[in-house]
Amino acid sequence: MPTALELILIVGMAVVTFAVRFPVLVLVGRLPLPAPVFRALRYVPAAVLTAIIVPEVFMPGGTLTLSLESSTLVAGVVSALIAWRSGNLLLTITLGMGAFLLHRAVMGGF
Amino acid sequence: MASLSVSLSTPPAEFIAGARATLPLIVGGIPFGIIFGALAITSGMSPGAALMMSLLVYAGSAQFIGVNLFAAGAAIPLIVLTTFIVNVRHALYAATLAPHVRHLPIGWLLPLGFMLTDETFVVVIQHYAHDDSPRHKHWFYLGSALAMYISWTATTLIGIIAGGSIDNPERWGLDFAMSATFIGIVVPAIKTRPILAAVVTAGFVAMIANPLPYKLGLIAAALAGVAAGVIAEMLSGRAADAQPDVSPDSI
């Protein structure tokens, strides 16, 4: 069973997460937004996802690691090449993960 | 699955198509959910709390950070504030989707808003970008969101059960699955110069701003990327050609 402290934590996290999703979904649809804002919003997916990936791939553990010994970097490059050539998401995920685990094993990461 | 671009008229067909289109992202999220469940247990959280967090918060990366901070003894208001900042990007998603769901009653918007994640957003915005039969597209959204939600809670449960037997789950590095997933979405979407500008700028700022606390670098990078895309679009004067929607052929 969750402790009282855990419950407070979960409720707090749930409330703020819901608060960034739901009100915006309701209000923005009902407010007349200028066209340039909608044009800008079209860049959201690519910009946000890139901002999530890049530090994970280039800075594992928080420090810039540009080395062939970096599993995230090597597998990231492999994933990007597969994605670019195939455009197939599932293929990119499976081969990208495969490259990551293989590199990890070869480098003695386990 | 190019078949998704054909006209889907009925709610059940849209619902199933939404769930199917989310399948690749579910595959990418499976290790993420298992690791979350295992990590929560090994860092001292009760099984009930770990499952409840996936059921009620439903925000992958924020849950990881929340559990880590909680285990490190951080104050609850600080963890909640960090959760808010990590999830601010969802407000951008909501703003992007809002015009497409404006006709729906609150009873629909509540679950759709609650289940708005990175994965469902990229799948659903792609579907809304098609001009065909917009009437039942909220069923596609619901199908995608529910499939992801069920998968996330189920994999969390697996991780909780396996928790004790997985030694040091973070060392597995299986969270690279999430990076591979997002790479598979972003790279094929780079079809125009404005999107390239958005991606390069977001990536550059994400690295420079990475040391900022509370993942503030993420939102700074996202905003810089969006700004770069808009500026590049204005400079190239080819707004009509821009197709910044994330649209991998496999979705």
HADDOCK unambig.tbl for C-alpha pairs under 7 A between the chains (distance, minus, plus):
assign (segid A and resid 1 and name CA) (segid B and resid 46 and name CA) 6.36 0.50 0.50
assign (segid A and resid 1 and name CA) (segid B and resid 48 and name CA) 5.17 0.50 0.50
assign (segid A and resid 1 and name CA) (segid B and resid 49 and name CA) 6.98 0.50 0.50
assign (segid A and resid 2 and name CA) (segid B and resid 46 and name CA) 5.67 0.50 0.50
assign (segid A and resid 2 and name CA) (segid B and resid 48 and name CA) 5.44 0.50 0.50
assign (segid A and resid 2 and name CA) (segid B and resid 49 and name CA) 4.80 0.50 0.50
assign (segid A and resid 6 and name CA) (segid B and resid 49 and name CA) 6.34 0.50 0.50
assign (segid A and resid 9 and name CA) (segid B and resid 76 and name CA) 5.99 0.50 0.50
assign (segid A and resid 10 and name CA) (segid B and resid 53 and name CA) 5.73 0.50 0.50
assign (segid A and resid 10 and name CA) (segid B and resid 57 and name CA) 6.91 0.50 0.50
assign (segid A and resid 12 and name CA) (segid B and resid 80 and name CA) 5.84 0.50 0.50
assign (segid A and resid 13 and name CA) (segid B and resid 57 and name CA) 6.11 0.50 0.50
assign (segid A and resid 13 and name CA) (segid B and resid 80 and name CA) 5.21 0.50 0.50
assign (segid A and resid 13 and name CA) (segid B and resid 83 and name CA) 6.18 0.50 0.50
assign (segid A and resid 14 and name CA) (segid B and resid 56 and name CA) 5.73 0.50 0.50
assign (segid A and resid 14 and name CA) (segid B and resid 57 and name CA) 4.17 0.50 0.50
assign (segid A and resid 16 and name CA) (segid B and resid 84 and name CA) 5.55 0.50 0.50
assign (segid A and resid 17 and name CA) (segid B and resid 57 and name CA) 6.55 0.50 0.50
assign (segid A and resid 17 and name CA) (segid B and resid 84 and name CA) 6.17 0.50 0.50
assign (segid A and resid 17 and name CA) (segid B and resid 87 and name CA) 6.36 0.50 0.50
assign (segid A and resid 18 and name CA) (segid B and resid 114 and name CA) 5.81 0.50 0.50
assign (segid A and resid 20 and name CA) (segid B and resid 88 and name CA) 6.06 0.50 0.50
assign (segid A and resid 20 and name CA) (segid B and resid 90 and name CA) 6.25 0.50 0.50
assign (segid A and resid 20 and name CA) (segid B and resid 91 and name CA) 5.10 0.50 0.50
assign (segid A and resid 21 and name CA) (segid B and resid 90 and name CA) 5.67 0.50 0.50
assign (segid A and resid 21 and name CA) (segid B and resid 91 and name CA) 5.35 0.50 0.50
assign (segid A and resid 21 and name CA) (segid B and resid 94 and name CA) 5.83 0.50 0.50
assign (segid A and resid 21 and name CA) (segid B and resid 113 and name CA) 5.42 0.50 0.50
assign (segid A and resid 21 and name CA) (segid B and resid 114 and name CA) 6.64 0.50 0.50
assign (segid A and resid 21 and name CA) (segid B and resid 116 and name CA) 6.82 0.50 0.50
assign (segid A and resid 22 and name CA) (segid B and resid 110 and name CA) 6.66 0.50 0.50
assign (segid A and resid 22 and name CA) (segid B and resid 113 and name CA) 4.48 0.50 0.50
assign (segid A and resid 22 and name CA) (segid B and resid 114 and name CA) 6.42 0.50 0.50
assign (segid A and resid 24 and name CA) (segid B and resid 91 and name CA) 6.05 0.50 0.50
assign (segid A and resid 24 and name CA) (segid B and resid 94 and name CA) 5.63 0.50 0.50
assign (segid A and resid 24 and name CA) (segid B and resid 95 and name CA) 5.84 0.50 0.50
assign (segid A and resid 25 and name CA) (segid B and resid 94 and name CA) 4.61 0.50 0.50
assign (segid A and resid 25 and name CA) (segid B and resid 95 and name CA) 5.87 0.50 0.50
assign (segid A and resid 25 and name CA) (segid B and resid 97 and name CA) 6.91 0.50 0.50
assign (segid A and resid 25 and name CA) (segid B and resid 98 and name CA) 4.74 0.50 0.50
assign (segid A and resid 25 and name CA) (segid B and resid 113 and name CA) 6.49 0.50 0.50
assign (segid A and resid 26 and name CA) (segid B and resid 98 and name CA) 6.57 0.50 0.50
assign (segid A and resid 28 and name CA) (segid B and resid 95 and name CA) 5.79 0.50 0.50
assign (segid A and resid 28 and name CA) (segid B and resid 98 and name CA) 5.73 0.50 0.50
assign (segid A and resid 29 and name CA) (segid B and resid 98 and name CA) 4.56 0.50 0.50
assign (segid A and resid 29 and name CA) (segid B and resid 99 and name CA) 4.58 0.50 0.50
assign (segid A and resid 29 and name CA) (segid B and resid 102 and name CA) 4.74 0.50 0.50
assign (segid A and resid 30 and name CA) (segid B and resid 102 and name CA) 6.52 0.50 0.50
assign (segid A and resid 40 and name CA) (segid B and resid 226 and name CA) 6.21 0.50 0.50
assign (segid A and resid 40 and name CA) (segid B and resid 230 and name CA) 5.84 0.50 0.50
assign (segid A and resid 41 and name CA) (segid B and resid 96 and name CA) 5.71 0.50 0.50
assign (segid A and resid 42 and name CA) (segid B and resid 244 and name CA) 5.67 0.50 0.50
assign (segid A and resid 42 and name CA) (segid B and resid 245 and name CA) 6.04 0.50 0.50
assign (segid A and resid 43 and name CA) (segid B and resid 195 and name CA) 6.86 0.50 0.50
assign (segid A and resid 43 and name CA) (segid B and resid 198 and name CA) 6.93 0.50 0.50
assign (segid A and resid 43 and name CA) (segid B and resid 226 and name CA) 5.17 0.50 0.50
assign (segid A and resid 43 and name CA) (segid B and resid 229 and name CA) 6.31 0.50 0.50
assign (segid A and resid 43 and name CA) (segid B and resid 244 and name CA) 5.67 0.50 0.50
assign (segid A and resid 44 and name CA) (segid B and resid 92 and name CA) 6.85 0.50 0.50
assign (segid A and resid 44 and name CA) (segid B and resid 226 and name CA) 6.05 0.50 0.50
assign (segid A and resid 45 and name CA) (segid B and resid 122 and name CA) 6.70 0.50 0.50
assign (segid A and resid 45 and name CA) (segid B and resid 246 and name CA) 6.43 0.50 0.50
assign (segid A and resid 46 and name CA) (segid B and resid 186 and name CA) 5.71 0.50 0.50
assign (segid A and resid 46 and name CA) (segid B and resid 199 and name CA) 6.17 0.50 0.50
assign (segid A and resid 46 and name CA) (segid B and resid 246 and name CA) 6.62 0.50 0.50
assign (segid A and resid 47 and name CA) (segid B and resid 198 and name CA) 5.74 0.50 0.50
assign (segid A and resid 47 and name CA) (segid B and resid 199 and name CA) 5.51 0.50 0.50
assign (segid A and resid 47 and name CA) (segid B and resid 202 and name CA) 5.49 0.50 0.50
assign (segid A and resid 47 and name CA) (segid B and resid 222 and name CA) 4.96 0.50 0.50
assign (segid A and resid 47 and name CA) (segid B and resid 225 and name CA) 4.98 0.50 0.50
assign (segid A and resid 47 and name CA) (segid B and resid 226 and name CA) 6.04 0.50 0.50
assign (segid A and resid 48 and name CA) (segid B and resid 222 and name CA) 4.77 0.50 0.50
assign (segid A and resid 49 and name CA) (segid B and resid 182 and name CA) 6.12 0.50 0.50
assign (segid A and resid 50 and name CA) (segid B and resid 199 and name CA) 6.02 0.50 0.50
assign (segid A and resid 50 and name CA) (segid B and resid 202 and name CA) 6.19 0.50 0.50
assign (segid A and resid 50 and name CA) (segid B and resid 203 and name CA) 5.71 0.50 0.50
assign (segid A and resid 51 and name CA) (segid B and resid 202 and name CA) 5.41 0.50 0.50
assign (segid A and resid 51 and name CA) (segid B and resid 203 and name CA) 5.42 0.50 0.50
assign (segid A and resid 51 and name CA) (segid B and resid 206 and name CA) 5.29 0.50 0.50
assign (segid A and resid 51 and name CA) (segid B and resid 218 and name CA) 5.57 0.50 0.50
assign (segid A and resid 51 and name CA) (segid B and resid 221 and name CA) 5.70 0.50 0.50
assign (segid A and resid 51 and name CA) (segid B and resid 222 and name CA) 5.97 0.50 0.50
assign (segid A and resid 52 and name CA) (segid B and resid 218 and name CA) 6.55 0.50 0.50
assign (segid A and resid 53 and name CA) (segid B and resid 179 and name CA) 5.39 0.50 0.50
assign (segid A and resid 53 and name CA) (segid B and resid 182 and name CA) 6.87 0.50 0.50
assign (segid A and resid 54 and name CA) (segid B and resid 203 and name CA) 5.51 0.50 0.50
assign (segid A and resid 54 and name CA) (segid B and resid 206 and name CA) 6.81 0.50 0.50
assign (segid A and resid 54 and name CA) (segid B and resid 207 and name CA) 6.99 0.50 0.50
assign (segid A and resid 55 and name CA) (segid B and resid 206 and name CA) 6.46 0.50 0.50
assign (segid A and resid 55 and name CA) (segid B and resid 207 and name CA) 5.71 0.50 0.50
assign (segid A and resid 55 and name CA) (segid B and resid 210 and name CA) 6.99 0.50 0.50
assign (segid A and resid 76 and name CA) (segid B and resid 180 and name CA) 6.82 0.50 0.50
assign (segid A and resid 79 and name CA) (segid B and resid 180 and name CA) 6.05 0.50 0.50
assign (segid A and resid 79 and name CA) (segid B and resid 183 and name CA) 6.67 0.50 0.50
assign (segid A and resid 80 and name CA) (segid B and resid 183 and name CA) 5.98 0.50 0.50
assign (segid A and resid 80 and name CA) (segid B and resid 184 and name CA) 6.88 0.50 0.50
assign (segid A and resid 80 and name CA) (segid B and resid 187 and name CA) 6.32 0.50 0.50
assign (segid A and resid 83 and name CA) (segid B and resid 184 and name CA) 5.03 0.50 0.50
assign (segid A and resid 83 and name CA) (segid B and resid 187 and name CA) 6.08 0.50 0.50
assign (segid A and resid 83 and name CA) (segid B and resid 188 and name CA) 6.11 0.50 0.50
assign (segid A and resid 84 and name CA) (segid B and resid 187 and name CA) 5.85 0.50 0.50
assign (segid A and resid 84 and name CA) (segid B and resid 188 and name CA) 5.46 0.50 0.50
assign (segid A and resid 87 and name CA) (segid B and resid 188 and name CA) 5.42 0.50 0.50
assign (segid A and resid 87 and name CA) (segid B and resid 248 and name CA) 5.81 0.50 0.50
assign (segid A and resid 87 and name CA) (segid B and resid 249 and name CA) 5.74 0.50 0.50
assign (segid A and resid 87 and name CA) (segid B and resid 250 and name CA) 6.63 0.50 0.50
assign (segid A and resid 88 and name CA) (segid B and resid 248 and name CA) 6.89 0.50 0.50
assign (segid A and resid 88 and name CA) (segid B and resid 249 and name CA) 6.32 0.50 0.50
assign (segid A and resid 88 and name CA) (segid B and resid 250 and name CA) 4.86 0.50 0.50
assign (segid A and resid 89 and name CA) (segid B and resid 24 and name CA) 6.45 0.50 0.50
assign (segid A and resid 89 and name CA) (segid B and resid 181 and name CA) 6.93 0.50 0.50
assign (segid A and resid 89 and name CA) (segid B and resid 184 and name CA) 4.95 0.50 0.50
assign (segid A and resid 89 and name CA) (segid B and resid 185 and name CA) 6.59 0.50 0.50
assign (segid A and resid 89 and name CA) (segid B and resid 250 and name CA) 5.61 0.50 0.50
assign (segid A and resid 90 and name CA) (segid B and resid 24 and name CA) 5.11 0.50 0.50
assign (segid A and resid 92 and name CA) (segid B and resid 180 and name CA) 6.60 0.50 0.50
assign (segid A and resid 92 and name CA) (segid B and resid 184 and name CA) 5.60 0.50 0.50
assign (segid A and resid 93 and name CA) (segid B and resid 28 and name CA) 6.30 0.50 0.50
assign (segid A and resid 93 and name CA) (segid B and resid 177 and name CA) 6.47 0.50 0.50
assign (segid A and resid 93 and name CA) (segid B and resid 180 and name CA) 5.15 0.50 0.50
assign (segid A and resid 93 and name CA) (segid B and resid 181 and name CA) 5.44 0.50 0.50
assign (segid A and resid 93 and name CA) (segid B and resid 184 and name CA) 6.93 0.50 0.50
assign (segid A and resid 96 and name CA) (segid B and resid 180 and name CA) 5.79 0.50 0.50
assign (segid A and resid 97 and name CA) (segid B and resid 176 and name CA) 6.87 0.50 0.50
assign (segid A and resid 97 and name CA) (segid B and resid 177 and name CA) 5.90 0.50 0.50
assign (segid A and resid 97 and name CA) (segid B and resid 180 and name CA) 6.96 0.50 0.50
